[in-house]
Amino acid sequence: MAANADKTRVIVTRKLPASIEARLCELFDTKLNATDEPMSQAALAAALREASVLVPTVTDRIDGRLLAQAGPDLRLIAQFGTGVDNIDVETAVSRGITVTNTPSVLTEDTADMTMALILAVPRRIAEGARFIRERGSLWTGWSPTWMLGRRLRGKKLGIVGMGRIGQAVARRAAAFGLEIHYHNRHPVNQATQQELKATYWPSLDGMLAHIDILSLNCPHTPATYHLMNTNRLKLMKNDAYIVNTSRGEVIDENALARALEAGELAGAGLDVFEQEPLINPRLLDLDNVVLLPHLGSATVEGRIEMGEKVLINIRTWADGHKPPDRVIPAIL
């Protein structure tokens, strides 16, 4: 499915929405991944040698070693995704390769999924659905004391990372009567803080002891790797819950499993995993954990909007202009 050979050579690492693939093939000399199987490191290296533009996703690890094998024509890595922690952006830029991503389009979808987990874990929704499917014949009907969960209204929600997604989560949570607390590198502007009636905690450790539900909405960086470790999990109340729709590496999963097994936490809702796609088997054995296969951004509308941003970034670059969604390394 390639277009004219004199066009910009674009290689796409995963299967994208059909309308986006069709447009890529119309505009560029495009090589698609028809199987949707993740590329091996060898296949990625070959793509880097051949492409002028690589369109990877968060499943592709593009580190400095791989970038050292890039061909002279590679000048743009147009990520299909918001996060770029899978790409060594500093090395890419130092080699004259522009990196772009697809910001903003996933905010509402991810916030919806976060709120779904905030509802599902304390109210034991997945556990109840699983019981009906697996043991429904044993159900004797409604009971005053069976499978009781926790009410949301009046509980304290702590948000780590009060960017676009964190704020969207806060707005949803406030509608359910949750009290909003947050930790961020800096406070949000005063108008937003007043709108959300949010309390800013400069110390994450200080916030953890006071909240009932923790929502992780921060990016994965060296500073946030295992942000929630054994010591921080111990700061949380025994009847508190933790929800993660950011990146799996933000939580030490073994420490989380230990805390849940010991009754030091009431439950967890995870849409991302530390060794994704591998899932810690200890988490699989726990009834008070809701596990989802990275569905935060998985809407038809969201994926098409992501693809449209990729198209705009490539077209702008091909026309000799700076793409609108360039990722600038922190060192610059």
N, C-alpha and C positions, 0 to 999 in steps of 0.2 A: 504493500500500500504506500508506495513512494510517489512523490510528485516529480516535477522536472528536475533533472540532475543539476541544473545551474542555480537552483535555489539554495538557501541556507540549509545545511544538513542538521536536522534535529533528530535526536534519539530519545524516545520516551521509555522509561524503565518499567512502568506498570500500565495495566489497562485503565484508560480514562473513559469518562462518559462519551458515548458514541458521537454526539454532536461536536464535542471538543476535538476528538480524533479526526473527524471529517474536515473540520476547519483547519487543523494543523496540516493535513495532507494537501489541502487546496493551496495553502500559502507557502509551504516549505517542502523541501526534500526530506520527508519524515519517515522514520523507521519506528514502527509500533511494536509493543509487546502483546501479541495476540493471546498468549496463554495466561497472563496475569501472574505468572510465577515470579517471585523476587529474583533479581539477577544475582548470580554469584559474584564474588570479588573479581574473578577472572573476566567475566562478562562485562562488569562495570569498567574494568581497565580497558578492555577492547573498545567499549563505547566512548570512553574518554579520548582514546587515540583517534577515533573516526569522526566524532561530532564537532560541529561548530557550536551547537547548543545542546546541552544535556538537560532533560526534564526528569529529575528524580523525585522520589517521595521520601517520607520519613523512614521508610524501611531500608533505605540505601545508605550505607556507611561510607562516606566519601572523606577519607582522612588525608593527611599530608603524604603518606606513602603512596596512596592511590593517585593523588594529584600530580605526583612526580612523574607518573607514566602518561600524563595527558599529552595529546598531540598538539602541534603548533596552531591548529585552527580553533581549538576550544577557547571561546571567549565569553560564554555565558552559561551559568548554571541556573536555570529557571525552576526553582523548587515548587512542586505541587504540594503545598502545605504551609502552615504558618510558622511552625518551629523550624529552626535551622541547626539544632544541636547535633544533627547527624552529619553536618558538613564542617570541615575546617575552613571557616570563612577567611580567617587571617591569611592562611597559606594561599588560598585561591586568589584573593585580591593581590597579594604580593607577586603572583605569577601573571597578573594582568587579566584575571578572569572575574567578571562581574557576577555577583550572586543576588538573586531576587527571591522573594517568597510571595505568599498570598495572604496578607494580613486583613483583619477586620471581618471577613465574610463568615467566619465560623463562630463569631461571638454569641449570637442568639442560640444557635444549635447546641453549642457546648454548655451554655448556661441552662438550657432546657434539660439536658442530660444530667447535669449536676443537681438540679432541683429534683429530678426524678429519683436520683439516688438518696438525696436528703429525705425524701418522702419514704422511699422503699425500705431503707435500713431500719429506722426506728419503728415503722409500722409493720415490719416483717412481711412485706408484700410478696417478695420472691419465695420466702420460706413457706408461706401459705399456699401459693400457687403450685410449688413443688409437691407439697403434701397432697393436694387434690389430684394431681396428675399421677403420682406414684402410689398413693395409699388411700385414694378417695373412697374405696369400699369400706374403709375402717372409720370414716367420719360419721359421727353420731349426731351431728347438727350443732346449732349454736350453743355456746356455753358461757356463763358469766366470767369464768376464770381462765379459759384456755387461750393460748397464743396471744397474750396481751402484749401490746407494744407501748410506745411512748407518744404522748401528745406533742405536737410541734409548737403550738402557740405558747408564747412566754419563754421559750427556750432561747439560749444564747448561741448564736452562730458566729464562729470565728473564721474569717476568710484570710488566707495567706496568699497575697498577690492581688492588689486592688486595682488591676488594670481594667481593660474593657470587659473581659469575661467576669472578673471578680465583681465589678459594679453591676453587671447584668444579673449575676447570681443574687447579689444583695437586694436588688429591686424585686425579684421574684420572691425571695425569702421574706422580705418585709410584708408582702401581701398575705403571707401565711401567718403573720404575727410573730415572726422570729425577731429577736433583738440582735442588731448587727454590730459586730466587733471586727476589727481587722488589723493585720500587721503588714506593713509595706516598708520599702526602704525610706519613703517619705510619705507624709500625709497627703491625701487627695485634696483638691481645692476646697475651700470652705463651703462653697455653694453645694457641691456634691455631698460633702459630709453632712451638711444640714438636711439636705433632701432625704438622705438615707437614714438620718438620725443615728449615724455610725460613730462608734467610739474607736479612736486610734490608739494602738498599743505600739510604742517604739520597740518594746521588748517582746519577742515571740514567746520566750519562756514565761514571762509574766501573764500573757494572754491565755496560754494553754490551760492553766489551773482554774480559769474562771468560766470556760465555755462548755457547752453541752454537745455541740457538733462542730467539727473542724472540716472546712472545705479547702483543699489545696488547689490553687489556681495560678501558680507561679511557673515560670519556665524552668527547664533543666539547665543549670549552669554549674560550674565547679563549686560555686558558693551554695547551691541548693541541693547538691548530691547528698543523699541520706540526711536531708534536713530534719526529717522525723526519724530519729534514731532511738535507741533504747532509753537514753536519759530523758529525751523530750516526751516520749510516749508515757513514761512514768509520771510526768507532770500532769497528765490529763486525769480527769475523774474516772472512776471505775465504770460509771454509767454513761460515759461519753461515747460518741461515734466519730468516725473519721471517713471522709469521702475524698477520693482522688480522681480528677479528670484531667490532670495536667500532664505529667510524665511519671512513669513508674519509678524512675531512679530517685525521685524526691523522697521516697519512703524506703527504709531498710526493711524489706519484706520479712526476713527472718525475725527481726525484732518485733514487727507487727504481729506475726503469727504467735510468737511467744506471749505477747501481751493479751491477745485474744484467748489463747488456750488457758492462760492463768486467770482469766476473768478480770484482768486489769483494764479492759475496754469492753463496751457493750456490743460493738459491732463495727463493720466497715463496709464501704461500697467502693469498688475499684473498677475503673474503666480502662486502666493502663497498668502495665506490669514492668517490674525491674528488668527481667530478662525476656521481654516480649519477643516472640510469641509464646515462650515457655511460661508456665504458670506454676508458682510454688505449690507443690502437692499438699503442704500443710494447710494452705488456705482453702484448697478444694474440699478438705474434710470438715470444714467448719460450717455449721448451719447459720451462724450469725454474720456471714459475709456474702454480699451480693457481688458477683463477678460478671463483668460484661466484656465482650470482645472488641474493645476500642471503638465504640459506637458514637463517641461525642460529636463528631462532625459528619456522621453518616446520614445525611439527608440528600435527596436528589437535588434540591435547590442549592444546597451548600457546595456540593461537588461540582456542579455546573459553574457556579460563580467562581470557584477556585480555578477551574480551567479557563474561564474568560480572563481572569487576571494573568494567568500564564501567557495566554495569547497576546494580551496587551503588552506585557513585559518584553516578549520576544519581538513583536512587531516594532515597538519603540526602539529597541536596541538595533534591530536590522536596518532601521531608517537612519541610524547614526545619532540617536539621541539617548539621553540617560533614562533608563527604565524607571517608572514611578515607584516601584517597590524594591529598590536596591537595599541590600543589607550592608550596613556600614560597620566594620569591625570596631570593637571598643577602643582599640589602640589608635584609631585615626581621629 
